[in-house]
Amino acid sequence: MTVHAVNMYLVANLLLLLAAVGVACLRGVGGRSITAIAYRRQLQIAYVLTIAAVMLPSLSLLSQREDWLPKNAQIWSGASMGDATHSSRDTHRIGFSVASSEVSAPLYAVRAVTTGLFVAGAAAFLIVIFAEAMRIRRIIVDAQTIATRRRVRVLSSQAVRVPFSLWIPGVHFIVLPADLIVSPADIRMAIRHEAQHHRQLDTRVIYAYQLLRLLFFWNPAVHWLNRSIAELQEFSCDEALIGTRKVSPQAYCRCLLQVAESAVSQRVTSICVSMLGSAAGSVLRRRVEALLTRGVASNRRWPAAALGAVVLATMAGTAMAFSSTIQDRRISPEQAQRMLAVARRGSDFPFVANEPVVAQLNRLLGTPDGRAFVRASLRRMQEHEALITAAIAHYGLPEELMAVPAIESGYRNLPPSDDARRGAGLWMFIEPTARRFGLVIDGNIDERLNVALETDAAMRMIGGLYEHFDDWGLALLAYNTGERMVDEAMRATGSRNPWRAVEQGFENDPDYLARVMAMALIMKNPALIE
């Protein structure tokens, strides 16, 4: 699953919560006698908010702004820049920002847990739906057909206590309790009610909401939204029947109460639309009150549209703000190739984006401390940039050599250490090499810490190595490992390819050449480190 898909799923969960809040506000405002809004309008707005909750996450990707809010989670290529197994996919981690701190976990573990939860929720839901579908199938198979008109079949069943309607492609079912046959007036009332559900497309919309419950099983807002939509469908149906003035509100309420009395033990089925809706006593009471006291509410569009527009605007802003809740910091081979194409524009330097370089790009850009190291190095580079670029231009060398001190010292003018094998200064000269290029090192002075002098020495050294090897890859490798070892590598491998030498272990610092090449690519693509 791609990071974009995960982001869309997380944003959809958040927007469904906002849609549920919006529907609750709509029902609260629209249910008051002074500001009464027709239930049909409320239902339409509820549908629009649900569709928006599902669609907005994908549309927001077209214009997402990564700087609106900090990322709540980021996927890294490794736990740290120093991880020796950074190239292994198993070291990818996801970091979660909690307040001012951050915790991280292996990406494969987070993926396994989330996938397990999703599959468990989906499986539990599907088991329930399958059992309900089998129950409905048995009811329909055992029921007796009492009327057929076009694609509508009216059935009578001994197994049900509440009239319900069901749509399957090509057929509209209306199932009536057999006990209702003795009351022709109630039969007509029930048929009109269930037929209205078919006309409102309630029996089709219900499948979409069951799919939402499947996909977002662990989001309580989705289940509440499903129940609220079912209730609005019943209120809207009641309102439509009373509005035709062919149905008496008193007679209609008596029919509802009679059905309710005989449906005490009736189980509610998720994939059908029944005359009692959720069968909750409070809902039935509100329906009766609405039928007897409210009548048909104003059918004006603007109150519902205004409230819906406010909620939609809030949802759209939320989708834009949270469109990149999770950001993938890993560098893919395809992204590395795009970096390579940018770097080669107007440059003759032999950039490479092979597997070792991609691994080092991930080490520098795909880990938290790697990015911190690069940012700090480039920030310190500004102090010495004018001097070094002038020296590079003086000796006619490529500007890409600016990457060398970033890898050698992070552009820190490091003092000498107790380990004679370690260098000092920006360019990290060891003592023998420094003296060979004219730098003075004694008890009183160490010219390796003189940036101007050490930079001049580095230019002479790297320029001489290039003259010797006529290849920048070999010259950079020799700067780290020594000229003699590179000569030996070429003899042993029979190749002038520096990457063959690296593969055979002819290097001093592991992955040095790949790190320099990766840093040079980053310098040509500075937007990636912002």
N, C-alpha and C positions, 0 to 999 in steps of 0.2 A: 504494500500500500504506500503510495507516494505521500510526501509531506503535504502537498496541496490537498490531497483527498482527506487527510487527517484534519487539516485546518478547516476545511469545508464542513466536516462532520461535527467538529467542536463548535463552530460558529452556528451551525444549524440547531444544535442542542440549546445554545443560548437564545437564539431567535425564537425557537418554539416556546421557551419560557416567557419571553416578552409577548409573544402572540397570545399565550394563555392569560397573561396579565391584562393585555388589551381587551380580550374577550370578556374578562371579568368586569373591567371598567365599563365596557359597552353595555353589558347586561345590567350593571348597577344603575347606570344613567338612564338607559332605555326602559327600565322597568318601573321607573317612577311615574306617577300619574301626570305630573306637570311636564316632564320632558320625555313622555312615552315615545318610543321609536318602534315602528312596526317590526314584529319578530322576523318577518321575511328579510327586512333590511339588515337586522342584526345578524341573521344567518349568512347573508351574502358577505358582509364585512368579515365575519369569522372565517369564511372560506378564503377570502382574499389574504387575510393575515397569515393563514396557514400556508398558502401557496408562496407568499413572500418569504416566510421562514425557511422554506426549502430551496427557493430559487436565489435569494439574495447572496448566499455564500459563494455561489459560482460566479455571479455577476461581479462581485466585489474583487475577484482576482484580476479583472481587466484593468483596474486602476488602484491597486492596493498601495497604501502608503506605509512604509516600514518604520517611519519616524513618529507616528502618532502616539504609540504606546510602547513601553518596553516589552520585550518578548518574555512570555511566561515560561517557555521551555525552548531549549535549543539542543539540536543533535550535533554532537562532536565526533570527530574521527577517532578520538582516543581519550584516555583519562588525563594525559598530560603530555607535554612536549618530550619529556624524557622517557616515555614508554617505549621500551625496546621493541615491542610487537605492534607498533602503531599501524602497520600496514594490514594487520589482520582485521577482518570484518567483525570478529567477535569483540574487539576492543571499542567499537563504537558505543558511545554513551549518550544519554539524554539528561540534560541538566534542567532542573525545575527551580525557578525563582520563588522563594518563599520569604515575604517581607524583604529584609535587607540581606538575607543569606541565600545560598544556593545549595541544593542537594542534587546528587546525580545518581544514576543507576544504569546498569548495562542495557543497551537498547534492546537486545534480544529478550531480556527478562521483562521489560515493560511491554514489548510487543506480545509476548506469550501471555502475560496477565490480561491485557486488554482484549486480546483475541479470545481468550478463554471466557472472559465475562460476557463478551458479545455473543459467542456461540451458545453459552449456557442460557442466556436470556432468550435468544431466538429459539432455541430448542424447547424451552419451557412454554413459550408462547405458541409455537407450532403444535405442540402436543395438545394444548387446550383447544386451539382452533380446529384441529383435526377431529377431536372428540365431539365438538359441537357440530361440525359438518356432518359427521356420521349420524348424529342424533337427528339433525334436520332431514337428512336423506331418508332415514327410516320413517319419519313422520310423513313426508311427502309420498313415499312409496305406499304406505298403508292408508293414506287419506283417500276420501271419495270425492271425485270431481262433481261439483254441483252446477258449474257454469263455465263456459269457455267463450271468450270474445277476442278475436284476433290473436294477439300474443299474450293475453291475460287468462290465467286459469284460477278459478275460485274453487278452493278445496275445503272439505269438512273433515275434521280429525277428532277422534276420541282422546288423543294423547295431549292436546293442548287446552289451556284455560284462557289464554289471551290471544286475540287476533294478531297476526303478524304478516308482514310482507317480505318477499325475498326475490331478488333478481339474479338470474343466471343468463348468460348470453343467449338471447333469442326467446326467453320466456319470463313473464312477470307472474309471480305466484302471490295469491292472497289466501291465507290459511285461516279458517274460522273454527272456533270450538264447536263441537257437535251440540253442546247444550244450548248454544245460542239460536239454534234452528227454531225453537219454540217461540221466539220473539222476532217476528218479521221486522218490526221497527228497529230493533237493535242490530239485526243483520244488515239492514240498509245503511245504518249509521257506521257500522264497522267497515263495510265494503267501501263507503265513501272515504272514510279515514285512511284506509290502507291504499286506496287508489290515489289519493292525494300524495302519499309518500312516493309512489311511483312517478307521478307527474312532477314532483319537486326533485326527482332524481336522487332522493335520499337513499334508496336501495342500492344505488351504484356508488355514491360518495362514500358509503360505509366501508367499502373495500379499500379505498385510499387511506382512510384513517386506521384501518387494521394494519395496512402496510407500514404506516408511520409507527404504530405500536411495536411492530416487529423490529424495525430498524433502530428505534430509540427506546428499547424496552426499559432501560434503567433510568430514563428521564421521567420523573413523576408528572411533570407538566404535560407530557404527551397524553398520559392516561386521563388526567383531569380535562384536557382539551377535548378528548374523545367523548367523555361523558357530557361535557358542556354542549358540544355540537349535537349530540343525540337529544338532549333536552330542548335545545333551540329548534330542532327539527319537529319535535312534538308541538311546541308552542306555535310554530309557524303553520303547522298543519291545522291545529285547532282554529287559529286565526283565519286561515283561508276558508275553512268550512263555514264558520260563523259569518264571515264577510259576504258570502254569497246570498245570505238571508233566506236560504232554503232549509237551514238547520236551526232549530230552536236551541239557544244556549242552555235552557233548563233541561230539555230532553237529552241534549248531548252530555251534560254533566251527569244525569241519571245513568246513562249508558256507561260512562267511564267508571262511576262508582260501583255499578253492578259487576262490571268486568273485574274491577279490583277486588271485590269481595270473593269472587270465585278463583282468583289467581294467587292466593296466599302462598301456595306451594310451587308456583310456577317458577322455573329457573330462567334467568335472563340469558339470552343468546347474543353473542357479540356480532354475528354476521347477519342478523335479521333486524328489521325495524318493527317493533311491536307497538300496539296501541297504547300501552302504559309506559313506553320508554324505559327508563331505568327502574321503574316500579317502586321508586322511593316514595314514602308517604309524604314527605315535604314537597317533592316535585308535583305530586298529584294535587296536593292542596293548593299550590301556587297556580296550577293550571285551572282548577275550578274557580279560584278567586279571579284570575284574569278573564275567564269566560263570562263571569257574572257581573263583575264590576268595571273592568277596563274596557271591554268592548273591542272595537277595532282601532288601533292606535293610528296616529298620523302617519301617512305614507310619504311624507316629505323626505327627500334624500339628503338635504344638506346637513342635518344634525349628525346622522350616522356617518356621512362622508367626511365631515370635519374631524370627528373623533378618530375615524379610521386613518385619515391622513396624518394626524399627529403620531399615532402609533407606528404607522409605516415609516415616517421620517425618523423616528427613534430607532426602529429596527435597521433602517438603511445606514444610519450613522454608526450603530453598533457593529454592523457587518463590516463596514470599512475600517473601523478602529481595530477590530479583532481578526482581520482577515489573515494575519500572519502570527497567530498565537504561538505556533511552533515554527521555528526557523531552522532549516537544515544548513549547517555550516560546512558539511563535507564537500570536498572538491571532486567532482566526477571526472573521468577521462574526457568526456565531451566538453566540460567546462574548461578543462586544462587546454584543450585544443583551441577553444575560443580565445583564451588568454595568449596562447602562442601566436595566433593570427594577429592580434593587436600588437604584440611585442615586435613582430617582424616588420611592421609598417615603418618604413624609413630607417631601418637598421640592418647592417650587414653582419651583426653578431650572430653566431650559429646557435640560436636558441633551440632547446630540445624540450619536449614534454612527454618523455617516455615513462614507463612504470615507476622507476626510482624517483624521478622528478615529481610525478603525481603524488607519490607517497610523502615526499618532503613538503609539497604544497599543503597536503592535509596536516602535516605536523605543524606547519607554520600558520595556516589559516583555519584549520579544522580542529584545533584544541584551544581551550581558554588561555592557557599560559603561552601557547605559540602566538596567538594574536596579540597578547600583551607584549611579548618580546618584540614582535615586528613593529608594533606601534611605537614602543619606546625607542627602538633602534632608529626608525625613520625620524622621530622627533629629535634625537641627539644628532643625527646626521646633518640637520640644518645648520648646526654651529660650525661644521667643518666643510660644508658643501662647496662654498666658493673656492676655498683653498685647493680642495681635491680636484674639482672640475678643471681648475686652471692648470694643475699639474698634468692631468690626463690629456688636456688639449696640447700642452707644451711638448709632450712626448708622442703625440699623434696616436694615442691609444683609445679604445672604445669606452664610451661613458658607462657601459654596463659593468665596468670594473668597480663602480660604486657599491656593488653588492658584496664585494669581498670583505671589507671591514665590518659590514653588518653581520656577516656570518662569523668572522674571526673574533670579534670583540663586542658586537652589538653597538658599535661606535662609542665604546667606552675606552678612554686612554688608560688601560689597566697597568698598574705597577707590576714589577717583576715578582714572581712567587718563589718559594723555596725549591720548587721543582724546576731544575734546569732545562727539562724537556719542554716546559711551557714558555711561551713567549711573553712579550709585554707591548704596551702601546695599542694604538688602533689596529695596526696591521699584524700584531702578534709575532714580531721577529724574535727568534731565539738568538742567544748571544753570538754563536759562531757565524750565523748568516748575517746578523746585523753588522759585525765587524768586517765581514767580507765586502759589504756595500758601503763601508766608510763611516759607520756610526760609532761614536766614541762611547765606551762603557767602562767606567772605572769607579773607584770608591766615592768620587764626588759628583759624577755626572752620568746620566744614562740618556743618550740622545734618542733612544727608542720612544721616549715620552715627549719628544719635541715633534709636534704633529707635522710641521713643515718639512723637517729633515727626514722623518720616517716615511712620509708620503713620497718624497722624492726618491728615497731608496727603494720603496716598493714599486714605483713606476719603472725604475731601471731594472729591477729584478724581473718583474713580470714581462716587460718589453724584451729582455734578453731571452727569457724562456720561450716567448713566442717566436723570436728569430730562430731559436734552436729547433723547435718542433713544427713551426709553421701551422699550428692548430691551437685554437684558444681552449678547447677542452683539455688537451694534453698540457698546455701551459698552466692552466688553473690547477690541474691535478698535481703537477710538479711543484707549484707554489706551496702546496700542503705537504706533499710526501717526499719531495726531493727529485732532482733531475735524474740521478742515477737509477732510482727505482722505476721511474717511467721508462727510461731506456731499457732496463731489464724486462719490464712488462711487454714492451713492443717485441723484444726478441723472443720472449716466452710464448706470446700469443700469435706472433707472426702477423700482427695487425696494428694499424695506427689508430684504431678506434678506442678512445679513452674509456668507453663503457665496457668494452671487452676486458680492459685492464682492471676495472673496478670489479667486474664479475669474478675475476680470478684472484681477487684479494690484494691487488697491488695498490694499497691506499694506506694512509696513516690514520686519519680520522674517518670512521665509517660514514658513508653517504656524504662526504664533504662536497664532492663535485655536484651531486644532485641538490644539495642545500643551496649552494651558490647559484645554480641555475634557477632553482625555485624562487630565491630572493630576487633575482634579476627579473623574472617574470612578474613578480608582485610589484616591483617598482614601476613596471610598465603598465600595470593595471591597478593604480592606487585606489580606485573606487571600491575594490573588494575588501579593503581593510578599514573602511570608514564605518 
